[in-house]
Amino acid sequence: MRAFFVVFVVIVSVFVFSNTVYSRNNGNIVSVHPFENVKQGQTVFVEVVSKNKFKNPQIVFGNKIIKMFNQGNGLYRGLIGIDAVKKPGRNKILITDNTGKLYEEKFINVVPVRYPIQNIVISGKKGGLGATKDELAKVQKAKYTLSNYAYWSKPPFNSPTNGCIISVYGLNRYHNGISTGDFHKGLDIKAPQGQRISAVSSGKVLIARKFRLHGGTVAIDHGQGVVSFYLHMSKITAKEGELIKTGQKIGEVGATGFATGPHLHWGLYINGVPVNPMEFWIKKANKC
């Protein structure tokens, strides 16, 4: 009987995972991927298949409450973003709702990743460049956007522009030999000035404007806690509030804002947490 339920979950889910734990509880089939060793920067997928109708199904992870969304056919899904500085160790995932029909505890083990160090030499006007309060507020709000409809489907996505990666996710950043105390929250893709930038997946444009620090910026809500950012653009063709399709042009590569040369910074946020796009979300790309 247990084998039957495992197969059922795989058929209903959009994604077929290895390294997944399944369990049956109160008529619910719960799956967590990955479930053993979860690397810093990864995304954890939590899915429940059930004939029950849940009220406000959610995931409690540490001090965060993460909404689970009904995908149809009895499937509910929620995503947990693990950032590059998440403390390694055992973490509990509590899956529950307001009816009492859903209650499940799972555990994941977060393991450290050795990220490289990068020193950026800055001179002239770039050295004192900072974000405005309005810029920070708009970017922060976009990161935590939560909409009910999932525009995204079937990762891994194509790269937003052609080029090689000059800065990977998780880098420990130094400016002129001094640690910034921060890590790189996305991928920097080296590309020629003016090269096309495309949306990695369908969604709604949250931001399409030029900022002082981030330069030409587009942020796209892909739905259900998935948001992507595109920075330093020389030209923006997307419009705020616009619904766009996968592969649609949203702008062109540039070196605006805090940038030392033409490139695209592309970042992916899961429920407000910056994750490594190279882990599941985007097709593998070559480093420069």
C-alpha positions in Angstrom: 0.0 0.0 0.0 2.8 2.4 0.8 4.3 2.0 -2.7 1.0 2.9 -4.2 0.9 6.3 -2.4 4.5 7.1 -3.3 3.7 6.6 -7.0 0.5 8.7 -6.7 2.5 11.7 -5.3 5.0 11.5 -8.2 2.2 11.5 -10.8 0.3 14.4 -9.3 3.3 16.6 -8.7 4.6 18.8 -11.5 8.2 17.8 -10.5 9.8 14.4 -10.1 12.5 14.5 -7.5 15.1 12.1 -6.2 16.3 12.5 -2.5 12.7 12.9 -1.4 11.0 11.6 1.8 7.4 10.5 1.7 5.0 9.8 4.6 1.3 9.1 5.1 -0.5 10.7 7.9 -4.3 11.2 8.5 -5.0 10.4 4.8 -2.4 12.9 3.6 0.8 12.0 1.7 3.6 14.5 2.6 6.8 14.9 0.6 9.9 17.0 1.3 12.7 17.5 -1.2 15.6 17.6 -0.5 15.2 15.9 2.9 18.6 14.7 4.1 21.5 17.1 3.5 20.2 20.5 2.3 22.9 22.8 1.1 23.0 26.5 2.0 21.4 28.2 -1.0 19.0 25.5 -1.9 15.2 25.5 -2.1 13.2 23.0 -0.2 9.9 21.8 -1.8 7.2 20.7 0.6 4.2 19.0 -1.0 1.0 17.4 0.4 -1.4 15.3 -1.6 -4.8 14.8 0.1 -8.5 14.4 -0.4 -9.0 16.8 2.5 -9.8 20.4 2.0 -7.4 22.4 4.2 -7.9 25.9 5.6 -4.8 28.0 5.5 -2.2 25.2 5.1 1.2 26.5 6.0 4.8 25.6 6.9 6.4 26.7 10.1 10.2 26.9 9.6 12.1 28.5 12.5 10.4 31.9 13.1 8.9 32.0 9.6 5.4 31.0 8.5 5.2 30.0 4.8 2.0 29.7 2.9 1.2 26.5 1.0 -0.8 26.9 -2.2 -3.4 24.7 -3.8 -2.1 23.4 -7.1 -5.3 21.5 -8.0 -6.0 17.7 -8.0 -5.5 17.6 -4.2 -1.9 18.9 -4.4 -0.6 21.6 -2.1 2.9 23.1 -2.3 5.1 25.5 -0.3 8.7 26.6 -0.8 11.4 27.1 1.8 14.4 29.2 0.8 17.7 28.4 2.5 20.2 31.3 2.1 24.0 31.2 2.0 24.4 32.1 5.7 21.8 29.8 7.2 23.4 28.2 10.3 24.2 24.5 9.6 22.4 21.9 11.6 19.1 20.1 12.1 15.9 22.1 11.4 12.3 21.2 12.0 9.6 21.7 9.4 6.1 21.8 10.8 3.3 21.4 8.2 -0.2 22.3 9.5 -3.5 24.0 8.9 -6.5 25.5 10.8 -8.7 22.5 10.6 -6.5 19.9 12.4 -6.6 17.7 9.3 -3.0 18.5 8.6 -0.2 18.0 11.0 3.2 16.7 10.1 6.7 17.2 11.4 9.8 16.7 9.2 13.5 17.5 9.7 16.2 18.6 7.3 19.9 18.9 7.9 21.4 22.1 6.6 25.0 21.6 5.5 27.6 24.3 4.9 28.9 25.3 1.4 32.4 26.7 1.0 31.8 29.8 -1.0 34.7 31.7 -2.6 35.9 35.2 -1.7 35.9 38.0 -4.3 37.6 41.4 -4.1 36.3 44.2 -6.2 38.5 47.2 -6.8 36.4 50.4 -6.7 37.5 53.9 -7.6 36.0 57.2 -8.4 32.2 57.8 -8.1 31.4 54.2 -7.6 33.1 54.1 -4.3 30.5 56.2 -2.5 27.4 55.0 -4.3 24.5 54.0 -2.1 20.8 53.2 -2.4 18.1 55.8 -1.6 15.5 55.1 1.0 12.8 54.8 -1.7 15.0 52.4 -3.7 15.5 50.1 -0.6 11.8 50.2 0.3 10.7 49.2 -3.2 13.2 46.4 -3.6 12.4 45.0 -0.2 8.7 45.1 -0.8 9.2 43.3 -4.2 11.3 40.5 -2.6 8.4 39.6 -0.3 5.6 39.7 -2.8 3.2 36.8 -2.4 0.5 36.2 -5.0 -1.8 33.2 -5.3 -1.3 32.3 -8.9 1.8 30.4 -10.1 3.0 31.9 -13.4 6.2 29.8 -13.3 6.4 26.1 -14.3 8.9 23.4 -15.2 12.3 24.7 -14.2 15.2 24.7 -14.9 14.8 28.0 -16.8 16.9 29.4 -19.6 19.5 32.0 -18.7 18.1 35.6 -18.9 20.9 36.5 -21.3 23.8 34.9 -23.1 27.1 35.0 -21.4 29.4 33.4 -18.8 29.2 33.8 -15.0 31.8 36.1 -13.5 30.4 36.1 -10.0 28.5 33.1 -8.4 25.9 33.1 -5.7 27.2 33.1 -2.2 30.5 34.9 -2.8 32.0 36.7 0.2 32.3 40.2 -1.1 35.3 42.5 -0.4 35.7 46.0 -1.7 39.3 47.2 -2.1 40.4 44.4 0.2 37.9 45.2 3.0 35.1 42.8 3.8 31.6 44.1 3.2 30.1 41.5 5.7 27.7 40.5 3.0 27.3 37.7 0.4 26.5 37.9 -3.3 22.7 37.2 -3.6 22.6 36.2 -7.3 24.6 35.5 -10.4 26.6 38.1 -12.4 26.5 37.2 -16.1 29.1 38.9 -18.3 27.6 40.1 -21.6 28.1 42.9 -24.1 26.5 46.3 -23.6 23.0 46.4 -25.1 22.5 42.6 -25.3 19.0 41.3 -24.9 17.7 40.3 -21.5 14.7 38.0 -21.3 12.3 37.0 -18.5 13.2 33.5 -17.3 9.5 32.7 -16.8 6.1 34.3 -17.0 5.0 36.7 -14.4 3.9 40.2 -13.4 6.4 43.1 -13.5 6.8 44.7 -10.0 9.6 47.1 -10.7 10.8 48.6 -14.0 12.9 51.7 -13.3 16.4 53.0 -12.8 17.8 53.2 -9.3 21.0 54.8 -8.0 22.6 51.6 -6.6 20.9 48.8 -8.5 20.8 50.8 -11.8 18.3 49.8 -14.4 16.1 47.3 -12.5 13.3 44.9 -13.3 11.7 42.7 -10.7 9.2 40.0 -11.7 6.6 38.2 -9.5 6.4 34.6 -10.8 3.8 33.8 -8.2 3.5 31.8 -5.0 6.6 33.3 -3.4 9.0 33.2 -6.5 10.4 36.6 -7.5 13.3 37.3 -9.9 15.5 40.5 -10.1 17.5 41.9 -13.1 20.0 44.7 -12.3 22.4 47.2 -14.0 20.4 47.3 -17.2 21.1 50.0 -19.8 17.6 49.9 -21.2 14.3 48.8 -19.8 11.5 47.6 -22.1 9.2 46.0 -19.5 6.5 48.1 -17.8 5.4 48.0 -14.2 2.1 46.0 -13.8 2.6 44.3 -17.2 2.0 40.5 -17.5 4.9 39.0 -19.4 5.7 35.7 -20.9 8.6 33.4 -20.7 11.4 34.6 -22.9 9.9 38.0 -23.5 12.4 40.9 -23.8 12.5 43.0 -20.7 15.6 45.1 -21.3 19.3 45.3 -22.3 22.6 44.6 -20.6 24.4 47.6 -19.1 26.7 48.9 -16.4 24.4 51.2 -14.6 24.3 51.7 -10.8 27.0 50.0 -8.8 28.7 48.1 -11.6 32.3 48.0 -12.9 31.5 46.8 -16.4 28.6 45.5 -18.6 26.9 42.6 -17.0 23.6 41.4 -15.7 23.0 40.6 -12.0 20.2 38.1 -11.8 18.8 37.0 -8.5 16.0 34.7 -7.4 14.1 35.1 -4.1 11.9 32.4 -2.5 9.5 33.9 0.0 12.0 36.8 0.5 15.1 34.6 0.8 17.8 34.9 -1.9 18.7 31.4 -3.1 21.2 29.9 -5.5 19.6 29.8 -9.0 22.1 27.2 -10.0 20.4 24.8 -7.6 17.4 23.5 -9.6 16.1 26.8 -11.0 18.3 27.6 -14.0 20.2 25.6 -16.5 23.9 25.2 -15.8 26.0 27.9 -17.3 29.8 28.2 -17.8 32.0 30.4 -15.6 34.2 32.9 -17.4 
